Amino acid sequence: MDFSIYGSDAIPAPTDYDSTKIFHITEIAFLKEINRFYGQYSAWKLKELTLSELPWLNTARNAEISHYHMKNYFKTQLHS
């Protein structure tokens, strides 16, 4: 799906699906926690955060950031 039509505006929450048919209850709780933390930021602030993180900084321009690098980086960001 192309979300670029929203520009820097918020992307509206979908209303036409049942998340419990797509995600396990623990995944839903995790996604809600992510939204509670990052949902407060504008698109521009999220872009700034992304551009300052190691997976982005350590990937060549126009290259795809590997799942391996994202996973390893975000493991260090989890709080127990």
C-alpha positions as CSV (number, residue, x, y, z in Angstrom):
1,M,0.0,0.0,0.0
2,D,1.3,3.5,-0.8
3,F,1.0,5.8,2.2
4,S,2.8,8.7,0.4
5,I,-0.6,10.3,-0.3
6,Y,-0.8,11.3,3.3
7,G,2.5,13.3,3.1
8,S,3.4,14.5,6.6
9,D,-0.2,14.0,7.9
10,A,-1.2,11.1,10.1
11,I,-2.2,7.9,8.4
12,P,-5.7,7.1,9.4
13,A,-6.3,3.8,11.3
14,P,-8.0,1.2,9.2
15,T,-11.5,0.4,10.1
16,D,-12.3,-2.5,7.7
17,Y,-10.5,-5.4,9.3
18,D,-10.5,-7.5,12.4
19,S,-7.0,-7.4,13.8
20,T,-7.6,-10.6,15.9
21,K,-7.8,-12.5,12.6
22,I,-4.4,-11.2,11.5
23,F,-2.4,-11.0,14.7
24,H,-2.1,-13.1,17.8
25,I,-3.2,-11.3,21.0
26,T,0.4,-10.9,22.2
27,E,1.3,-9.2,18.8
28,I,-1.7,-6.8,19.2
29,A,-0.5,-5.9,22.7
30,F,3.1,-5.3,21.3
31,L,1.7,-3.1,18.4
32,K,-0.4,-1.1,20.8
33,E,2.7,-0.5,23.0
34,I,4.7,0.7,19.9
35,N,1.8,3.0,19.0
36,R,1.6,4.4,22.5
37,F,5.3,5.3,22.3
38,Y,5.7,6.4,18.7
39,G,2.2,7.5,17.9
40,Q,2.9,10.9,19.6
41,Y,5.4,11.8,16.9
42,S,4.9,13.5,13.6
43,A,6.0,12.0,10.3
44,W,8.9,14.4,10.2
45,K,10.1,13.5,13.8
46,L,9.8,9.8,12.9
47,K,11.9,10.4,9.8
48,E,14.5,12.2,11.9
49,L,14.6,9.4,14.4
50,T,15.0,6.8,11.6
51,L,17.8,8.7,9.9
52,S,19.8,8.9,13.1
53,E,19.7,5.2,13.9
54,L,22.5,2.7,13.2
55,P,20.6,0.5,10.7
56,W,20.1,3.5,8.5
57,L,23.6,5.0,9.1
58,N,25.3,1.7,8.4
59,T,23.5,0.9,5.1
60,A,24.7,2.2,1.7
61,R,22.5,4.9,0.1
62,N,19.6,3.5,-1.8
63,A,20.2,0.0,-0.4
64,E,17.7,-2.0,1.6
65,I,18.3,-2.2,5.3
66,S,18.5,-5.9,6.2
67,H,16.2,-7.5,8.6
68,Y,19.3,-8.9,10.4
69,H,20.6,-5.3,11.1
70,M,17.2,-4.1,12.1
71,K,16.6,-7.0,14.5
72,N,20.1,-6.7,16.1
73,Y,19.7,-2.9,16.5
74,F,16.2,-3.0,18.0
75,K,17.2,-5.8,20.4
76,T,19.4,-3.2,22.0
77,Q,16.5,-0.8,22.3
78,L,14.1,-3.1,24.3
79,H,13.6,-2.3,27.9
80,S,12.9,-5.2,30.3
